[in-house]
């Protein structure tokens, strides 16, 4: 079951009885209003569940002598789930989060060197302490990934074929803004509407709409009419749980009617949307119905007298 921006526009116009002839509310304006609803209501609703929704991770190789590593650009609110060191076998070691006011402490000083045991946040950087003196491990940042800005389906390209060995995907179109040496995402239009590829460089677009990635593997890309190539940070896929699609349409229509001066209709639609969100939250808490087990790491630095 696909759900694209074209489907959302149709739903918004139907629920709000907003005809195509209203000049101030084009399809592009409707999508901009939907973006605002996602930012103002949906993101907070999912984040408050703390159940792993939209949580992804990225690994960055450590550089000797470098303590600061930039928070990913698609991180929601520049807020992190956790920071870890990860070795070549995939074994994680959680780093302790300390206030920036303590970053100069003799125990976890950012001016000394060694194996990082803690971190603080400084503006948009994760600052490791002490400063790494080895590049043998990577730093893993886990965070809630921001959804892409909604665009028309014609601004994205449906993938119809791939060549795993050549690192290429093929579509039947090349949207106007698709050019060489540009970064792209691949987004799946079926539940759970995940981003299959993030921020990958396409260094060449051949005449038959063949997109060649610089280094990105395309093994997991589907060619059955579900995966869309989009400019990084954009999407024609509504990346919300299915149960929230109607809430997005209701609240977007309500926001538009409010701007048109129909306050009573706005209130009704917004309340209906909030009810859908509340019902979803009741359904999703807890997200896993079985008992939650707490894993205790007896080797944690926090359980060894804080000797770092």
Rosetta blueprint (number, residue, H / E / L):
1 X L
2 X E
3 X L
4 X E
5 X H
6 X H
7 X H
8 X H
9 X H
10 X H
11 X H
12 X H
13 X H
14 X H
15 X H
16 X H
17 X L
18 X L
19 X L
20 X L
21 X L
22 X L
23 X L
24 X L
25 X L
26 X L
27 X H
28 X H
29 X H
30 X H
31 X H
32 X H
33 X H
34 X H
35 X H
36 X H
37 X H
38 X H
39 X H
40 X H
41 X H
42 X H
43 X H
44 X H
45 X H
46 X H
47 X H
48 X H
49 X H
50 X L
51 X L
52 X L
53 X L
54 X L
55 X E
56 X E
57 X E
58 X E
59 X E
60 X E
61 X E
62 X L
63 X L
64 X L
65 X L
66 X L
67 X L
68 X E
69 X E
70 X E
71 X L
72 X L
73 X L
74 X L
75 X E
76 X E
77 X E
78 X E
79 X E
80 X E
81 X E
82 X E
83 X E
84 X E
85 X E
86 X E
87 X L
88 X L
89 X L
90 X L
91 X L
92 X E
93 X E
94 X E
95 X L
96 X E
97 X E
98 X L
99 X L
100 X H
101 X H
102 X H
103 X L
104 X L
105 X L
106 X L
107 X L
108 X L
109 X L
110 X L
111 X L
112 X L
113 X E
114 X E
115 X L
116 X L
117 X L
118 X E
119 X E
120 X E
121 X E
122 X E
123 X L
124 X L
125 X E
126 X E
127 X E
128 X E
129 X E
130 X L
131 X E
132 X E
133 X L
134 X L
135 X L
136 X L
137 X L
138 X E
139 X E
140 X E
141 X E
142 X E
143 X E
144 X E
145 X E
146 X L
147 X L
148 X L
149 X E
150 X E
151 X L
152 X L
153 X H
154 X H
155 X H
156 X L
157 X E
158 X E
159 X E
160 X E
161 X E
162 X E
163 X E
164 X L
165 X L
166 X L
167 X L
168 X E
169 X E
170 X E
171 X E
172 X L
173 X L
174 X L
175 X L
176 X L
177 X L
178 X L
179 X L
180 X L
181 X L
182 X E
183 X E
184 X E
185 X E
186 X E
187 X E
188 X E
189 X L
190 X E
191 X L
192 X L
193 X L
194 X L
195 X E
196 X E
197 X E
198 X E
199 X E
200 X E
201 X E
202 X E
203 X E
204 X E
205 X E
206 X E
207 X L
208 X L
209 X L
210 X E
211 X E
212 X E
213 X E
214 X L
215 X L
216 X L
217 X L
218 X L
219 X L
220 X L
221 X L
222 X L
223 X L
224 X L
225 X L
226 X L
227 X E
228 X E
229 X E
230 X E
231 X E
232 X L
233 X L
234 X E
235 X E
236 X L
237 X E
238 X L
239 X L
240 X L
241 X L
242 X H
243 X H
244 X H
245 X H
246 X H
247 X H
248 X H
249 X H
250 X H
251 X H
252 X H
253 X H
254 X H
255 X H
256 X H
257 X H
258 X H
259 X H
260 X L
261 X L
262 X L
263 X H
264 X H
265 X H
266 X H
267 X H
268 X H
269 X H
270 X H
271 X H
272 X H
273 X H
274 X H
275 X H
276 X H
277 X H
278 X H
279 X H
280 X H
281 X H
282 X H
283 X H
284 X H
285 X L
286 X L
287 X L
288 X L
289 X L
290 X L
291 X L
292 X L
293 X L
294 X L
295 X L
296 X L
297 X L
298 X L
299 X L
300 X L
301 X H
302 X H
303 X H
304 X L
305 X L
306 X L
307 X L
308 X L
